[in-house]
């Protein structure tokens, strides 16, 4: 005769098993501290049903694991990355040892803000043409849950925890995280401190007379960081001359005048005069760059796109973001490992205006040419005329640190 099992006993056993399963998931309470751009399946759009996707976070964690824990040797890097995060290698497919899930609430129009309504010249500048989308407001909370499979090593668990710290300190969720959108804070995790920076990276904070400048909120710090980025590249009196009325002044960077030389097109009062010549220094901040002279007279060059040779894009090596040092919010600028490579990336223009190819920044061994160029580019000089570091990325960090 089959033994009858009490229903209450079965229910209790089921509850205990569920509790045991839940104990295996580590939970992290996360909060958006700047607006999130995009993040959904459709590029540039927030998914109202699932605003935070586990797959997006997994991609971020893989990236920051490479930064924080990845070895220098490419083969060893790939081997160790696939061992933890999964992938397809010489030995076939490997499943991830780390499972990720997200608990988040659906959102409605009250959680969203039109991107063009977000205040700040810097924010509008980094959005560019994407100023008609909606962003998820800062303050939105979600829970990240992490589960380790049985075969995971203690060292690998420690690396995932380290990765979460880096992601929370300098990363984000959604699109344009390298410009500070979708920045997060994770409850209970310590920030990554300057002393933990690897030698291949550079980190700077906006300073004032008291040292590192503090801000009332993450958004305030972020907006100041984006403002300085805008000023360095396009701002009046720094990135360009003062204009007349609604007409912007001429750029103090060499690219527009070099395009005028290449196309042999320019307005009567816009002869190419920049002494730097054929060099496109702002390429180092990330590509593509669209050069639009906004000219209805057809006397200026037509719209052209600067690209890495043979490619469609080059990720920026520069991250600007809010950073909490444990007590106060700061504005941070971080150059990622191997940032120097972007300085000398081979370039091309589409459509190509001539047989002359656009040139990137000189290599590190061409010190005299770097110094010559830096002396001709006003944003790369301090207000007293002294030259900043002689490459555009390091010059920006110097400008950023000084706040001017």
C-alpha positions in Angstrom: 0.0 0.0 0.0 1.4 3.4 -1.1 2.2 5.7 1.8 0.1 8.9 1.9 2.1 12.1 2.5 0.5 14.9 4.5 -0.3 17.9 2.3 1.0 20.4 4.9 4.2 18.5 5.1 4.7 18.7 1.4 3.9 22.4 1.5 6.5 23.0 4.2 9.1 21.0 2.3 8.4 23.1 -0.8 8.8 26.3 1.2 12.1 25.2 2.7 13.4 24.3 -0.8 12.4 27.6 -2.1 14.1 29.4 0.8 17.3 27.4 0.1 17.2 28.4 -3.5 16.6 32.1 -2.6 19.6 32.0 -0.2 21.8 31.2 -3.2 21.1 34.5 -4.8 23.0 37.6 -3.7 20.9 40.8 -4.0 22.1 44.3 -4.7 19.9 47.3 -4.4 20.6 49.7 -7.2 19.5 53.2 -7.9 19.8 55.3 -11.0 21.6 58.6 -10.1 21.5 60.2 -13.6 18.8 59.8 -16.3 19.0 56.6 -18.3 19.0 56.9 -22.1 17.6 54.0 -24.1 18.2 50.6 -22.6 15.4 48.8 -24.4 15.5 46.3 -27.3 14.9 49.3 -29.7 18.0 51.6 -29.7 17.4 54.9 -27.9 14.1 53.8 -26.3 13.3 53.0 -22.7 11.2 49.7 -22.5 8.3 50.6 -20.2 7.6 47.0 -19.4 11.2 46.0 -18.7 13.3 49.2 -18.3 16.3 47.4 -16.9 17.5 44.3 -18.7 19.7 41.6 -17.3 21.4 41.1 -20.6 22.4 44.7 -20.7 23.9 44.5 -17.2 25.7 41.3 -18.1 27.4 43.1 -21.0 28.5 45.9 -18.7 29.9 43.5 -16.2 31.9 41.6 -18.8 33.4 44.9 -19.9 34.3 46.0 -16.4 35.7 42.6 -15.5 38.2 43.0 -18.4 39.2 46.4 -16.9 39.4 45.3 -13.3 40.4 41.7 -13.4 41.5 40.8 -16.9 45.1 39.7 -17.6 47.2 41.5 -20.3 47.7 38.5 -22.5 44.8 38.3 -25.0 44.7 34.5 -25.0 44.7 34.3 -21.2 42.1 37.1 -21.1 39.7 35.2 -23.4 40.3 31.9 -21.5 39.5 33.4 -18.1 36.6 35.5 -19.3 34.8 32.6 -20.9 35.5 30.5 -17.8 33.4 32.9 -15.7 31.0 34.6 -18.1 30.6 31.9 -20.8 31.3 31.9 -24.5 32.5 29.9 -27.4 36.2 28.9 -27.6 38.5 26.2 -28.9 37.0 23.7 -26.5 33.4 24.5 -27.6 30.7 26.4 -25.8 30.9 27.2 -22.1 28.0 28.2 -20.0 28.4 31.2 -17.6 29.1 30.4 -14.0 27.3 33.6 -13.1 23.5 33.9 -13.4 22.0 37.4 -13.3 18.4 38.5 -12.9 16.7 41.8 -12.3 13.7 42.8 -10.4 12.2 46.1 -11.5 8.8 47.7 -11.7 7.1 48.7 -14.9 7.1 52.4 -15.6 4.8 55.0 -17.0 5.0 58.5 -18.3 5.6 59.9 -14.8 9.0 58.1 -14.7 10.1 59.6 -18.1 11.5 62.9 -19.1 11.9 64.3 -22.6 15.6 64.4 -23.3 15.5 68.0 -24.6 13.9 69.0 -21.2 17.0 68.0 -19.3 18.8 71.2 -18.4 22.4 71.9 -19.2 24.4 72.8 -22.4 26.7 69.8 -21.8 23.8 67.3 -21.7 22.3 68.7 -24.9 25.7 68.5 -26.5 26.3 64.8 -25.7 22.8 63.9 -26.8 23.3 65.6 -30.2 20.5 64.6 -32.6 18.9 62.3 -29.9 17.1 65.2 -28.2 13.6 64.0 -29.0 13.7 60.8 -27.0 12.5 60.1 -23.4 14.9 59.2 -20.6 14.2 57.3 -17.4 14.5 59.7 -14.5 17.2 59.4 -11.9 15.9 57.9 -8.6 14.5 54.8 -10.2 15.3 51.7 -8.1 15.8 48.1 -9.1 17.3 44.9 -7.6 20.1 43.0 -9.2 20.4 39.4 -8.2 23.5 37.3 -8.8 23.7 33.5 -8.5 26.9 31.4 -8.7 26.9 27.9 -10.0 28.5 25.2 -7.9 31.7 25.0 -9.9 32.6 28.6 -9.5 35.9 29.3 -7.7 36.2 31.6 -4.6 38.6 33.7 -6.7 36.0 34.1 -9.4 33.4 35.2 -6.9 35.7 37.8 -5.6 36.3 39.0 -9.1 32.6 39.4 -9.8 32.3 41.5 -6.6 35.2 43.6 -7.7 33.6 44.0 -11.1 30.4 45.3 -9.5 32.4 47.9 -7.7 34.0 49.2 -10.9 30.6 49.2 -12.7 29.0 51.1 -9.9 31.8 53.6 -9.7 32.3 54.4 -13.4 29.7 52.5 -15.5 26.0 52.6 -15.9 23.0 51.1 -17.7 21.4 51.9 -21.0 23.0 54.0 -23.8 25.8 56.6 -23.7 27.1 55.5 -20.3 30.6 56.7 -21.2 29.1 60.2 -21.1 27.5 59.6 -17.7 23.9 58.6 -18.7 22.4 55.8 -16.6 24.9 56.0 -13.7 24.1 54.0 -10.7 24.9 53.5 -7.0 24.8 50.1 -5.4 23.9 49.9 -1.7 26.7 48.4 0.4 29.5 48.5 -2.1 32.7 50.5 -1.6 33.7 52.8 -4.5 36.9 52.2 -6.5 39.5 54.5 -5.0 42.3 56.3 -6.9 44.9 54.0 -5.3 43.3 51.1 -7.0 43.8 52.6 -10.5 46.1 50.6 -12.8 49.0 52.5 -14.3 47.4 52.2 -17.8 44.5 54.5 -16.7 44.1 58.1 -15.8 41.6 59.5 -13.4 40.9 63.2 -12.6 38.3 65.1 -10.6 37.1 68.7 -10.9 39.0 70.7 -8.3 38.5 74.0 -6.5 40.6 75.9 -3.9 39.7 73.3 -1.3 40.8 70.3 -3.4 38.3 68.0 -5.1 35.1 69.9 -5.7 32.0 68.3 -4.2 28.4 68.5 -5.5 25.0 68.3 -3.8 23.9 65.4 -6.1 25.1 63.0 -8.7 23.2 64.9 -11.4 24.9 68.2 -10.5 28.3 66.6 -10.7 27.4 64.9 -14.0 26.0 68.1 -15.6 29.2 70.0 -14.6 31.3 67.3 -16.2 29.3 67.4 -19.4 29.5 71.2 -19.4 33.3 71.1 -19.3 33.4 68.5 -22.1 31.2 70.7 -24.2 33.3 73.8 -23.4 36.6 72.1 -24.3 35.3 71.0 -27.7 32.8 73.7 -28.7 32.4 76.3 -26.0 32.7 80.1 -26.6 36.1 81.5 -25.7 37.6 78.0 -25.4 36.6 75.6 -28.2 35.5 78.4 -30.5 35.7 82.1 -30.9 32.9 84.4 -29.7 30.2 84.6 -32.3 28.0 87.5 -33.5 24.4 87.3 -32.5 23.0 83.9 -33.3 26.0 83.1 -35.5 28.6 80.9 -33.7 32.2 81.9 -33.8 34.9 79.9 -35.7 36.2 76.8 -34.2 39.6 76.9 -32.5 40.2 73.3 -33.5 42.0 72.6 -36.8 39.5 70.2 -38.4 37.1 72.7 -40.0 39.8 74.7 -41.7 41.5 71.5 -42.9 38.2 70.4 -44.5 38.1 73.8 -46.2 41.5 73.2 -47.6 40.7 69.7 -48.8 37.5 70.8 -50.6 38.8 74.2 -51.6 35.5 75.6 -50.5 34.9 78.4 -48.0 33.0 81.6 -47.5 34.8 84.9 -48.3 35.3 85.7 -44.7 36.3 82.1 -43.7 39.6 81.5 -45.4 41.3 78.5 -43.8 43.9 80.0 -41.4 44.4 77.5 -38.7 48.2 76.8 -38.5 48.0 73.2 -37.4 47.3 71.9 -40.9 46.1 68.4 -41.6 45.4 66.9 -38.2 42.1 65.8 -36.6 42.7 65.7 -32.9 39.1 65.3 -31.7 39.0 61.9 -33.4 40.6 60.6 -30.2 37.5 61.2 -28.2 35.5 58.7 -30.2 34.1 58.2 -33.8 32.2 58.9 -35.9 32.2 62.7 -36.0 29.8 64.4 -38.4 31.1 67.8 -39.7 28.1 69.9 -40.7 28.9 73.5 -41.6 25.2 74.3 -41.6 25.7 76.4 -44.7 22.8 77.2 -47.1 25.0 79.2 -49.5 26.9 76.0 -50.7 30.1 77.9 -50.3 31.3 75.9 -47.3 32.2 72.1 -47.5 29.3 69.7 -47.6 28.6 67.5 -44.6 31.2 64.8 -44.1 31.7 62.0 -41.5 35.1 61.2 -39.9 35.5 57.5 -39.4 38.2 55.0 -38.3 39.7 53.6 -41.5 37.6 50.7 -42.7 35.3 50.8 -39.7 32.0 52.6 -38.7 32.8 53.5 -35.2 35.5 53.8 -32.5 34.4 53.7 -28.9 35.6 56.7 -26.8 38.4 55.9 -24.3 37.1 58.7 -22.1 34.4 58.3 -19.4 32.9 61.3 -17.7 30.5 60.6 -14.9 29.5 61.3 -11.3 31.5 59.6 -8.7 30.8 59.1 -5.0 33.9 58.7 -2.9 31.9 57.3 0.0 30.8 60.6 1.4 30.3 63.2 -1.4 29.6 63.3 -5.1 32.4 64.4 -7.4 32.7 64.9 -11.1 35.1 62.4 -12.6 36.9 61.9 -16.0 38.5 58.5 -16.6 40.8 57.4 -19.5 40.5 53.7 -20.0 43.5 51.3 -20.6 45.1 51.7 -24.0 43.6 55.1 -24.5 46.8 56.2 -26.3 45.8 53.9 -29.2 42.9 56.2 -30.2 45.3 59.1 -30.6 47.0 57.5 -33.6 44.0 55.6 -35.1 44.0 55.7 -39.0 41.2 57.9 -40.3 39.1 58.4 -43.3 36.4 60.8 -44.5 33.0 59.9 -46.0 32.5 61.0 -48.7 36.2 61.6 -49.3 36.7 65.2 -50.4 40.2 64.6 -52.0 43.1 62.2 -52.4 44.5 63.7 -49.2 43.8 61.5 -46.2 42.9 63.0 -42.8 45.7 62.6 -40.2 45.4 61.6 -36.6 47.6 62.9 -33.7 51.3 62.2 -34.1 52.8 59.1 -32.3 54.4 59.4 -28.9 57.9 59.4 -30.3 57.1 62.6 -32.4 57.4 64.8 -29.4 58.4 68.0 -31.2 55.5 67.7 -33.6 53.1 67.1 -30.8 54.4 70.1 -29.0 54.1 72.2 -32.2 50.5 71.2 -32.7 49.6 71.8 -29.1 51.0 75.3 -29.3 48.6 76.1 -32.3 45.4 74.7 -30.7 43.9 77.1 -28.2 41.9 74.6 -26.1 45.1 72.8 -25.5 46.6 75.8 -23.8 45.8 77.3 -20.4 44.5 80.9 -20.1 48.1 82.1 -19.4 49.2 80.6 -22.7 51.1 77.7 -21.1 50.6 74.5 -23.1 48.7 71.6 -21.4 49.9 68.0 -21.9 50.7 67.5 -25.5 47.9 65.2 -26.6 44.2 66.1 -26.7 42.9 63.5 -24.2 45.5 64.4 -21.5 44.9 68.1 -22.3 41.2 67.6 -21.6 42.0 65.9 -18.3 44.1 68.9 -17.3 41.3 71.3 -18.3 38.8 69.2 -16.5 40.8 69.1 -13.3 41.2 72.8 -13.2 37.6 73.4 -14.1 38.6 75.8 -16.8 
